[in-house]
Amino acid sequence: MTRDGTRAPIRATWLGRVPYREAWDLQKRLAAARADETIGDCLLLLEHPAVLTLGRQADEHHVLASPETLAARGIEVLRVERGGEVTYHGPGQLVAYPILGLSRRGLLVRPLVRALEASMVATCAAAGVQASRREGHPGCWCNPDGATPRKIGALGLRVERGVTYHGIALNIAPDLADFDLIDPCGMPGVTSTSIAREAGRPDEAPSTATVEGAAWTFAAALAAQLDSQLERGDDVVESVAGTTRAAAAVTR
C-alpha cells in the first residue's frame, strides 16, 4: 500500500525476445532488489527463443525429444526454481514475469495464481477466444470441462524472501508442433493450442509485434485484478541490469 492507502503501482517493461538465461538472471536480480525494497513491484513482458524448462521437482522423462534432436535444433533444457513440470517457451508465446512483494500487497500466493489465470483468460477474450481456468490444473484452458480440453497457457511461480518471480506463458501464435517435444506440464496426451489456432488462423506465423500487443493487454488485466495502477517504463530494469535494456542481446 502507498501512504494514501491505495495499492502500489506495477511497473511493466516490454523486453522483446530475450534468451532464457539472460531473463532468468534479470528476474533474480530484480527479485533480490524488490526484497531489499530498493525497487517497487514490476512486471517483465517478453518472449524467448526456443527453450525447455523443468520445474524444481519436475520429471525429466516428460521431455520426449532425444538429446540429439534438441541439440540439433539448438534447444537447451534448463532446470529452474519454479514449481510445475516441463514447459516449452519459444517465439510467438507471451511470457510474463511478475516481481511482486506479496506482504506489501497483503497478497497470498493462491489469490495471485487466480489473478494470473484471470489475466490470461482476459487476454484470450480480447482476441475473441474463450478460455478459462481448470480446477486442479493451473494455467489457462480452452474447453476445460469438455471431452478435449486444450491448454493455451502455463503457470509456475517461485517465492523467495516474500517476492515472486517466474510466472506465465500464454500461446499467442507459436509453432504448436514444438509442443510435441514434451508432455506439456507433465500431462501425457494433453493438447496444446494457441490464440491463433482457436481464432481460426492455424497457419499464422510467430510475430514478436503480435506478442507485444497481447503483452499489454495481459499487463492491464493483471493490474486491474490486483487493484493497481499500471505504469510503463524501462527505468527499474535499467537500474538493476546496468544497461539501457535488460540484456545486451535483446532482439526487437
N, C-alpha and C positions, 0 to 999 in steps of 0.2 A: 504494500500500500504506500501511496505517497502521503505527504503531510496533510493534504486536504481530504484524505480518506478514499481517494479514487485508486483504481488499480494502476500499477506502474505500466508504462508503455512497453511494447515489444518492438525492438529494432530489427527489421528484416533486411537482409542483403542477398541480392542475386549474384551468384558467383560464376555462372556459366558451366562449362564442362570441366570438371576437376578430377585428376587422378585420385583414386580412393585413399591411398596412403597420405596424400597431402591434406585432404579434407579431414581425415581421421586425426592427424596431428593438430590441425587447426581446432577441431572440436575440443580436444583435450586441453589445449591452451586456453580456449575461451571458458571451458567449464571450471578450470582452476581459477581464472581471473574472476569469474562470477562468484565462486565460493569465497574468494578473498574480498568480495564486494568492491572491486576496482572497476567493474563494468556492470551494466544492468542486464536485463533479460534480452536475449537476441534469438533470431531465427535465421538459419542458413538455408538458402534455396539454391539448388544446383542439380546437375546430372553428372553421372560418371561414365567413363569408358567401361567396356565390359569387364566385370569382376564378379567373383562369387565370395560371399562372406558367410561364415559359420558363427552362430551364437556361442557363448562361452561353454555351454554343455551340449551343443548340437552333435548329432550323429553324422560323421563324415560319410557314412555309407549312403546318405541321401544325395551325395554328388554322384550322378550316374555316368558322366563322361570320364573317360580314362585320362590319366595324367598326360599321356602323349597327345590326345586330342586337345586338351586345354592348352598345353604348351605350344602346339602348332598354331593355335588361334591367339596366343598371347594373353590368355585369361588366367589371372592369378587367383588363388584360393587363400583367403585370409581368415584366421580365427580371431574374433573380436570380443569385446566385453559385454555386448548387449545380450538380452535374452532372445529366445527363439531359435529356430533351426536354420537351414541353409537358405540364402536369398540371392537372387540374381539382380545385379544392377547393370544398366547399360544405357546407351543413347536412346532418347525417346521416353525415358522414365523420369518423373519428378521425384527428387529426394529432398526431404526437409528435415533439418536437424534443429529441434528446439533446445536452446541452452537456457533453462529456467531455474531460478531459485524457488523451490517449492514452498519452503516455510514462509518466505516473504509474501507469497501469494495466498497463504493459507490453503494450499492445494495438495491433495493426496495423489498418489500415482494412479489409482483406478479412475478417478474423475478426469485426470489428464488423458489417459488412454481413451476414454469416451469422447473427449473433446477432439482428439486427433482423428478418431474414426468418423465423427460427425463432420469434420472439416474435409475429409476425403469424400464423404458422401455428397457434401455441398459442392465440391469441385466437379464431381461427376454430373450432378444435376445441372450445373451451369453450362455443361457441354451437351445437355439433352440426354444424359444416360442415367437410368435409375439404378441405384445401388443402396446398400445398407450394411449394417454390421451383422455378424452371425454369432449367435450365442455360443460361447466356448471356443471360438476360433477368432482370435484378434485379427484386425485388419479391416478390409473393405471388400464386399462381395456383391456380385450380381446374381439374382435368383437364389438367395441364400437358403431358402426353405424348400426349393423345388427339387426336381429329380436330378438336375445338372447344375449345382452351384458352381460359379466361376469366380476365381479370385482375381481382383483388379488392384488391390493394394495390400501391402505388408506393413507390419509394425513391430518394432523391437526397441526397447529403451534400456538405458543404464542410468543409475542414480549413484553419484559419489558426492560425499560431503553436502548432501541435500540439493544437488544440482543435477538436472537431467542432461543427457546427450544421447547420440544416435537418434532414431526417430522413425520416419515413414518413407515408403517408396510407393508411388502411385503410377500405374502404367498409363501413359498418355498415348504414345504410338511407338512402342519399342518393337523390335523383331521378336515376335512371340515364339518363334522356333528356338530361340536361345533358352527358353524355359525348359526345353527338353533335356538340357544338360543336368537337371536336378529334379528331385521331388520337391516342388516349391513348398517352403515352410515345413518340410519333413512330412508331407502328406502324399503318399504314392497315389497316382491316378488323378490328382486334382487338376482341373483345367484352369490355365491362366488366360486372362483376357485383358483388353485394354479399352480405353475410351474410344479410340479409333474403330476398333472392331465392333464394339457394341453400338456405335453410331452408324454402322453400315459402311465403313471405309477400311476394310481389312488390308488393303494394299498401300495404305498411307505410309510414307517413309518417315523415319525418325527425324524430328526437327527441333533443334535447340530453341528456336524462336517460339514454337508452339508450347514447349515445356515451360518457357519463361511466362507465357500468358497464363497457363494453369497455375504456376507458382504463386502469382499474385492473387489469384482467386482463392487458393488454399490459405495464404497468409491472412487475407482479410477475414476468411471464415474462422480461422483459429483465434484471431484477436477478438472476434465477436463472441466466440464460445467462452473465452476467458475474461470477457468483460473488460477488455483492454484497448487502448489506442494503438493503432499500427503506425509505426514510423518507418521510413525508408532511408537507408544510408549505409555507407561503407566505413564510417569513421571508427566504429567499435572493432570491426575486423582488422582494419589497418593498424590500430593501436596495439593489438595483440600480435598480429602476424609480422609487423615491422616492415611491410611493403605496401605498395599502392594498391595491391589486390591481395586476396587470400593466399595466393600461391603464384610463383613465377611462371608456372606452366599452364595457367588457366587459358582455355580457348573460348572464344566468343561464338 
